[in-house]
Amino acid sequence: MDNAKKDKIYSIMQSATGINVETLQREKPLRDQIDLDSMQFLAVIAKLENDLGIELPLSVMEAQTMSEFFTELDRELGE
Amino acid sequence: MPLLTDNLAFGKIHFQNKTYVPQTIQAHIEEVSLYLKKRTISNSPFVFLFAPNHVKTVYAVFGIIKAGKICVLVDPLQGKIEVEEMMKTTPPAAIIRINRETDGFDYNEEFEFKHYMLGDAKLQGLADVCMILYGAGMDGFPQAAMLTNESLIANANALNSCNELNRESTSCSIIAIHHLFAFQTGVLVPFLKQSNTLIVDTNDLRSMRSIATQLQDFNVDHIYSVPIVYYFLRKIPGISEYFKTVNALESGGCKLSRQIFDLYKADFGIEIHEGYGLTEASPMCTWHRPHDPIKIESVGRSLPGCEINIVDSDGKIAKMGDVGEVCVRGPNVFKGYFGNPSMTNDVFKNDFLFTGDLGKLDNDGYLYLKGIKKNMVNLGGNKVFPAETEKLIKKNNNVMSCDIKGVETNGMGIVVSAKIHLRNNTAESQIALKKWCRNTITSYKIPTEWVFI
């Protein structure tokens, strides 16, 4: 994933969670590190879809860790 | 005056792959009721119920009401300073915090009794009130909306006249049960028809596949939810298989987009029926009924017994097609805000509830929403009042001033934006404020865009 896209994703997530996403541990459960209720998480995914201009599959939403989350995003972004 | 619980026929509850039959449900309700009657020390009628989507929430709501008390239904994720405010307004005799891991109560662990003694003046005006939900009133500050046995049953019966539930039907409301829309459509509406309900855990909506599997396993035919859930539900691969028994999709909370409506119609041949309501109307005012032609830009016609007027800025009935404030009257309308007669007077004129929503009616009686008179941001059904969020954030010692507003984003609706003046404005203090908000304020009220000055 190129840096511009990565920055954009970080920015959307940081805006939604209020924490610096770069400090999250990649292999720890995402849910334990970002305090969003489920409806907010759906809204974040919807915002990612909008800002990245793509439709994301359910697998992105189901990612358990940051590492899995970016792997799924990479796959969808074709990178 | 008959209690809500006297009118229920009950059906089965499906929850976490188990089925609870009416006899079991009624036995638990009786048990909760007796325990509350036996153990309550305070003369307060209020019982706080932190309400996750769980079979025990159903037991607790009806147990509280059967005990002759008033259920204050609270979001389990409600921020602690907001809960403190609620407890000042409606001091509880008991607090119930449900342990999600079990399907029977551990009364010593899950029930806490308080000693508040309230004066007679504080207890006035509560006749027939059985439930209180805290909404943001009309000015953005939490208000205790009093729902009565009559208003809740009237609304459930009106909704039942617009659906095709029978004793074989199973409904599922994919919404947090502390929202009245979820409680009505997922519990009260099916139980008045002796039909069944599936309770799903909305705590982790990322598990959409698990929800879909349950819809299929329990032959759900009526689904109630909000647009964003419908949007994601259809992404499940092979979703048509899970939807084989579904014949009614209902949406509320916020306006359904034409995009989602068209996708479901194309994929499943089902038109999503939409309605409009607010907590103060128990909650539904309009609905697209099963055989009504769908007008996708509208939110349907008024429910039986619920009268709708559109009032212009001079307080007169608006001309047909003109935009004005949506006003509703009927047995479903709430009793008022507990402890705030002034605000109650402000929202009632000639028995009509002034909703603060703007809209217009067409010649067929369909309502079209056209905006909000009150300063409110609707985030997919969760209502954020800037005035309330500003007040909450200002409780942080490092905040000098705070300006909250809803900002339109490109095609994705609205986000809550904050402009904050900090006494000590550093990167660390900005992060600290966001963390403080996460620990003290209900999560959906927290801004998603921040500007620090």
Interface residues (C-beta under 8 A of the other chain):
Chain A: S15 A16 G18 I19 N20 R31 D35 L36 D37 S38 M39 Q40 F41 L42 A43 I45 A46 K47 N50 D51 P57 L58 M61 E62
Chain B: L77 A176 T202 N203 D204 L205 R206 S207 M208 R209 I228 V229 Y231 F232 K235 I236 P237 L379 G380 G381 N382 T409 N410 G411 M412 I431 K434 K435 C437 R438 S443 Y444 I446 T448 E449 W450
